[in-house]
Amino acid sequence: MDSLFLGNALQMLVLEVIAQGPTYGYEITQTVTERSKGSIDLKEGSLYPVLHAMERQKLVRSFWREVNGRRRKYYELTDAGRAELAERKKSWMSFAAGVNGVLGVERSFVAFVAPQHGN
């Protein structure tokens, strides 16, 4: 898989987690793992270069906060980060729809993830 593609996808996932509110590195990794039901095991060694790049791009800003006597570096989205996330989600949905069309999984995929009512 193209490393640029994976890096862009990773940035989108991290932006989405941070969009929920200020958070710190370990919490980001745990949230990605939890929301992906374990299929994405984001390691801190992969996360921090992404966070630093997004800080340089002014998509996120960081600040220090003391919690239970420990200092943690928190990250929050900037307005530019919110706009970037919206654009990336739009692009991703278009890309995923195209891939699903080629794979012929639109109907079965929707049926698979649709909530079961009355259960």
NORFENKA-V17061 format. One record per run of one state. SS is the DSSP state (~ for helix, > for strand, _ for the rest). FROM is the first residue (numbers start at 1). LEN is the number of residues. If there is no record, write none. Layout:
# NORFENKA-V17061
ss->(SS & SS)
from->(FROM & FROM)
len->(LEN & LEN)
This chain:
# NORFENKA-V17061
ss->(_ & ~ & _ & > & ~ & _ & ~ & _ & > & _ & > & _ & ~ & _ & ~ & _)
from->(1 & 3 & 20 & 23 & 25 & 36 & 44 & 57 & 60 & 68 & 70 & 78 & 79 & 104 & 106 & 114)
len->(2 & 17 & 3 & 2 & 11 & 8 & 13 & 3 & 8 & 2 & 8 & 1 & 25 & 2 & 8 & 6)
